[in-house]
């Protein structure tokens, strides 16, 4: 079993990868450095957004990024707010890209 990365390490690596692709991203909620879960909000700057969270694929046992919620940005923000109330250790990263790029499927980030 591979060692698990800390949340902070993964977030820092993700932000660096986004910067290299000229995709703006910001930490909007700083969770627990060691074990906090990470939620990624993709803002396409047209009033729409999508939030992704890590989950397990029950068929393969792999960790995958799954859509938590998508739609109007205000609705996505409300859902994220509710998640933060439930889990104060949650990291939230907002990615802003009109083309909808988030790189979560990239090798090393999946």
C-alpha positions in Angstrom: 0.0 0.0 0.0 1.4 3.4 -1.0 1.9 6.0 1.7 -0.8 8.6 1.9 0.2 12.2 1.2 -0.9 14.9 3.6 -3.6 17.2 2.4 -1.3 20.2 2.5 1.3 18.4 0.3 -1.4 17.5 -2.3 -2.9 21.0 -2.3 0.5 22.6 -2.8 1.3 20.2 -5.6 -2.1 20.7 -7.3 -1.8 24.5 -7.1 1.7 24.3 -8.6 0.5 22.1 -11.5 -2.4 24.6 -12.2 0.1 27.5 -12.2 2.3 25.7 -14.8 -0.8 25.4 -17.0 -1.7 29.1 -16.4 -5.0 28.2 -14.7 -5.8 30.5 -11.8 -6.7 28.8 -8.5 -7.1 29.9 -4.9 -7.5 28.2 -1.5 -10.8 29.5 -0.3 -10.9 27.3 2.8 -7.8 26.0 4.6 -8.6 22.6 6.1 -6.5 20.3 8.3 -2.9 20.1 7.0 -2.6 16.4 7.6 -5.9 14.7 7.1 -8.3 17.2 5.7 -10.4 16.2 2.7 -10.1 18.3 -0.4 -13.0 19.7 -2.4 -12.3 21.4 -5.8 -14.7 24.0 -7.2 -14.4 24.7 -10.9 -15.7 28.2 -11.7 -16.2 28.6 -15.5 -16.8 32.4 -15.0 -20.2 32.3 -16.7 -22.4 31.9 -13.6 -21.9 28.1 -13.6 -19.7 26.0 -11.4 -19.0 22.4 -10.4 -17.6 20.9 -7.2 -15.5 17.7 -7.1 -14.7 15.5 -4.2 -12.7 12.3 -3.8 -14.5 9.1 -3.4 -13.9 5.4 -3.8 -14.8 3.5 -6.9 -16.4 0.4 -5.3 -15.8 -1.7 -8.4 -12.0 -1.1 -8.5 -11.2 0.2 -5.0 -9.5 3.2 -6.7 -9.9 6.8 -5.4 -11.6 8.9 -8.1 -12.7 12.5 -8.4 -16.5 12.6 -8.6 -18.9 15.5 -9.1 -20.5 16.5 -5.8 -22.7 19.2 -7.3 -22.9 21.3 -10.5 -25.1 24.1 -11.8 -25.5 27.8 -10.9 -22.5 29.1 -9.0 -24.7 30.3 -6.1 -26.1 26.8 -5.7 -22.7 25.2 -5.8 -21.4 27.8 -3.2 -24.3 27.0 -1.0 -23.6 23.2 -1.2 -19.9 23.9 -0.4 -20.9 26.0 2.6 -23.0 23.1 3.9 -20.1 20.7 3.5 -17.8 23.1 5.4 -20.4 23.2 8.3 -20.4 19.4 8.4 -16.6 19.1 8.0 -14.5 22.1 9.3 -11.3 20.3 8.3 -12.3 20.5 4.6 -10.0 22.2 2.1 -11.8 24.1 -0.7 -9.8 25.1 -3.8 -11.5 27.3 -6.4 -10.2 26.9 -10.0 -11.2 29.6 -12.5 -11.1 28.5 -16.1 -13.6 29.4 -18.9 -12.6 26.3 -20.8 -13.5 24.1 -17.8 -10.0 22.8 -17.2 -9.2 21.5 -13.7 -6.5 18.9 -14.3 -7.9 16.5 -11.8 -7.7 13.7 -14.3 -3.9 14.4 -14.8 -1.4 11.7 -13.9 -0.4 12.1 -10.2 -3.6 14.0 -9.3 -6.2 11.4 -9.9 
